[in-house]
Amino acid sequence: MSTFEVLVEVRLRPGIADPEGATVERALPALGFAGVRGVRMGKAIRFEVEAAGEDDARRTAEELCRRLLTNPVIEDAVIEVWPPPPSPEGVR
């Protein structure tokens, strides 16, 4: 088993109203950011998972999203998985 790093970005599905994003977008011109458009808010969840391989780690993250981290009616998840870094020579 290896430890994999996982990043899950939870985003509202296209067409779902995003009042938090709209509020931020309305505030931006007053802060000098007049050219920023299409603000959408979401959440990022980082964790580590013990798995036999990268595919197993991804499947675990997908199951977490289905069962706990997202509302599949209004949210999508983008999952990134990183393999463990190679251990330095001679270190066990």
C-alpha positions, 0 to 999 in steps of 0.5 A: 500500500502507498499513500496518495495525495488527493485534491477534490474540487467541488463545483456547481453544475453549469446552469445552477445559480451561484449567489456567492459567486455573483456577490463576489463578482459585483464587489470586484469593480469597487476593488479595481478588478473591472475586467473579471467575469464569470466568478463561480465559487466552490470548495477544495478538499485535500486528503491522503488515501492509502491504496494499492495503486493510483486507480484504487486511490481515484476510485476511493475518492470518487466513492467519497464524492458520491457518498459524502463530499458532493450533492450530485444533483447540483455539484460536479467534482474534479479529482486529481490524484498524485502518487507518493514521491519516490523515497530518497536512496538509502532511506527506509 
